[in-house]
């Protein structure tokens, strides 16, 4: 369903652009139960609608991104390019951590970074880029072989300490900065166990950490999916977010 036509987005640089919100009203439980073939057909149908609207690129959000990350091939079925937005999200996380550590006088070069769900597209991008700044990285994920591959990739870039950890809670307790990039229920970390003045950036779809009540005033929790736009805009629908977010 085309639910909104976003007109006159005027960036600080470049020409004026426009876009559309196309919605597939499927809940996460339905995405799991209806089967990959059914869901893939629905995403492709939305892509055809985007093409008819003369869109030049299709961005997938939320759980649809996770399905594509797991191997659903969407791009081969459409004429326009498809993105999950992971690169943009990862860059926003990196920038948020850089700014927040500067505001809190945290020296990144002396900090330990933990990435929970490090083999996800966002988690791996953040781990590799932030390896330019931190002295030690602890990475966790459910697939050991993918973790080994990520470790090799990080060490190819920088000569730092990279630890593979199976216990998410242990990884979080040792870190000064935590990136939470998984939606596994058993991976949820306990805020009460964290180091003093730790920074936590939650980029999971479910927002298990960002949604929690933070009883520790010294801990900074960043909602990693919220981005303030540099220009005023009307989305045409109530997104539930604050103005210009």
C-alpha positions in Angstrom: 0.0 0.0 0.0 1.3 3.5 -0.8 0.4 5.4 2.4 2.3 8.7 1.9 3.8 10.9 -0.8 6.7 12.9 0.7 7.1 16.0 -1.3 9.8 18.6 -1.5 12.7 17.2 0.6 15.3 19.9 0.3 18.7 18.7 1.6 21.4 21.2 2.5 23.3 20.1 -0.5 22.0 18.8 -3.9 18.7 19.2 -5.6 15.2 18.8 -4.2 13.9 15.2 -4.0 10.7 13.4 -3.2 9.7 9.9 -2.0 7.0 7.5 -0.9 6.2 5.3 2.1 5.0 1.9 0.8 3.8 -0.4 3.6 3.6 -4.2 3.8 1.3 -4.7 6.9 2.9 -7.9 8.1 3.9 -8.5 11.8 7.2 -10.1 12.7 5.4 -13.3 13.7 3.7 -13.5 10.3 7.0 -13.0 8.5 8.3 -16.1 10.3 5.2 -18.2 9.9 4.1 -17.4 6.3 7.2 -18.6 4.6 10.1 -16.9 2.8 8.5 -17.4 -0.7 5.3 -15.6 0.3 7.2 -12.7 2.0 9.6 -12.4 -0.9 6.7 -12.1 -3.3 5.2 -9.3 -1.2 8.5 -7.4 -1.1 8.9 -7.7 -4.8 5.3 -6.5 -5.3 6.2 -3.5 -3.3 9.2 -3.0 -5.5 7.1 -3.1 -8.6 4.9 -0.4 -7.1 8.0 1.7 -6.4 9.1 1.3 -10.0 5.6 2.4 -11.2 6.0 5.5 -9.0 9.3 6.2 -10.8 11.4 5.6 -7.6 15.1 5.4 -8.3 16.0 3.3 -5.2 14.1 1.0 -2.8 15.0 1.0 0.9 13.9 -1.9 3.1 13.2 -1.3 6.8 12.9 -3.3 10.0 12.4 -7.1 9.8 12.4 -7.0 6.0 16.0 -6.0 6.1 16.8 -9.0 8.4 15.2 -11.4 5.9 17.2 -10.0 3.0 20.3 -10.2 5.2 19.6 -14.0 5.7 19.7 -14.6 2.0 16.4 -13.6 0.4 17.4 -12.2 -3.1 15.3 -9.2 -3.9 17.5 -7.1 -6.1 17.7 -9.6 -8.9 13.9 -9.3 -9.4 13.7 -5.6 -9.7 15.1 -3.0 -12.1 15.9 -0.4 -9.4 18.6 -0.9 -6.7 17.6 -2.1 -3.3 19.2 -1.2 0.1 18.6 -2.2 3.7 19.9 1.1 5.0 22.5 -0.8 7.1 25.4 1.4 6.0 23.6 4.6 6.9 22.5 3.2 10.3 26.1 2.0 11.0 27.5 5.4 10.2 25.0 7.1 12.5 26.0 4.7 15.3 29.7 5.5 14.8 29.1 9.2 14.8 26.8 9.0 17.9 29.5 7.1 19.8 32.2 9.5 18.7 30.2 12.6 19.8 29.0 11.1 23.0 32.4 9.9 24.1 33.8 13.4 23.4 31.0 15.0 25.4 31.7 12.6 28.4 35.5 13.0 28.1 35.9 9.3 27.3 39.2 8.5 25.5 38.4 6.1 22.7 42.0 5.0 22.4 41.8 3.7 26.0 38.3 2.2 25.7 37.1 -1.4 25.3 34.3 -1.9 22.7 31.9 -4.8 22.8 29.7 -5.6 19.8 26.8 -7.9 20.7 25.6 -9.5 17.4 28.8 -8.5 15.6 28.2 -10.6 12.5 25.1 -8.7 11.5 25.7 -6.2 8.7 25.4 -3.2 11.1 27.5 -4.9 13.9 30.3 -5.9 11.5 30.5 -2.4 9.9 30.7 -0.7 13.3 33.3 -3.2 14.6 35.5 -2.7 11.6 35.3 1.1 11.5 35.7 1.6 15.2 38.7 -0.6 15.3 40.5 2.5 13.9 39.9 4.2 17.3 39.7 1.7 20.2 42.4 -0.4 21.8 40.3 -3.7 22.3 37.2 -5.1 20.7 35.1 -8.0 22.2 32.8 -9.5 19.6 29.9 -12.0 20.1 27.5 -13.8 17.8 25.8 -17.2 17.4 28.0 -18.3 14.5 31.6 -19.0 15.5 32.9 -19.3 11.9 31.5 -15.8 11.0 33.1 -14.4 14.1 36.5 -15.8 13.1 36.1 -14.3 9.7 35.2 -10.9 11.2 38.2 -11.1 13.5 40.5 -11.7 10.6 39.0 -8.7 8.8 39.5 -6.4 11.8 43.1 -7.6 12.3 43.9 -7.0 8.6 42.9 -3.3 9.2 44.5 -2.7 12.6 46.8 -4.4 15.1 44.5 -4.4 18.1 43.3 -7.0 20.5 40.1 -8.8 19.3 38.4 -11.2 21.7 35.8 -13.7 20.6 33.3 -14.2 23.5 30.3 -16.6 23.8 28.8 -15.0 26.9 27.1 -11.7 25.9 26.8 -10.6 29.6 30.5 -11.1 30.2 31.3 -9.1 27.1 29.1 -6.2 28.1 30.4 -6.1 31.7 34.0 -5.7 30.4 33.3 -2.9 27.9 33.3 0.8 28.1 31.2 1.1 24.9 28.6 -1.5 23.9 26.9 -1.8 20.5 23.8 -4.0 20.8 23.0 -5.3 17.3 21.0 -8.4 17.8 17.4 -9.4 18.3 18.0 -12.7 20.2 16.1 -12.7 23.5 18.9 -14.6 25.3 21.4 -11.9 24.3 19.7 -9.0 26.2 22.2 -7.4 28.6 21.6 -6.2 32.1 22.2 -2.4 32.5 22.9 -2.9 36.3 26.0 -5.0 35.5 27.7 -2.5 33.3 30.9 -0.5 34.0 30.4 3.0 35.4 29.8 5.7 32.7 29.4 3.1 30.0 27.8 4.0 26.7 25.2 1.6 25.1 24.0 2.0 21.6 20.9 -0.1 20.8 20.5 -0.8 17.0 18.3 -3.8 17.3 14.9 -3.8 15.6 13.1 -4.7 18.9 14.9 -2.0 20.9 15.1 -4.2 24.0 17.7 -2.0 25.7 16.5 1.4 24.6 13.0 0.6 25.8 14.2 -0.3 29.3 13.9 2.2 32.2 17.5 3.3 32.9 17.9 3.5 36.7 21.6 4.3 36.4 22.2 7.9 35.7 25.8 7.3 34.8 24.9 5.0 31.9 24.2 6.6 28.5 21.8 4.7 26.3 21.5 5.7 22.6 18.6 4.7 20.4 20.6 3.9 17.3 17.8 4.1 14.8 16.7 7.7 15.5 18.2 10.4 13.2 17.4 14.1 13.3 17.0 15.4 9.7 18.9 18.6 8.8 15.8 20.1 7.2 12.1 20.3 8.2 9.9 17.7 6.6 6.3 16.4 6.6 6.0 12.7 6.2 2.3 12.9 5.5 1.5 10.3 8.2 2.0 10.1 12.0 5.2 8.0 12.4 5.0 8.2 16.2 8.4 10.0 16.2 9.3 13.5 17.3 9.3 16.3 14.7 11.9 16.0 12.0 13.1 12.6 13.2 
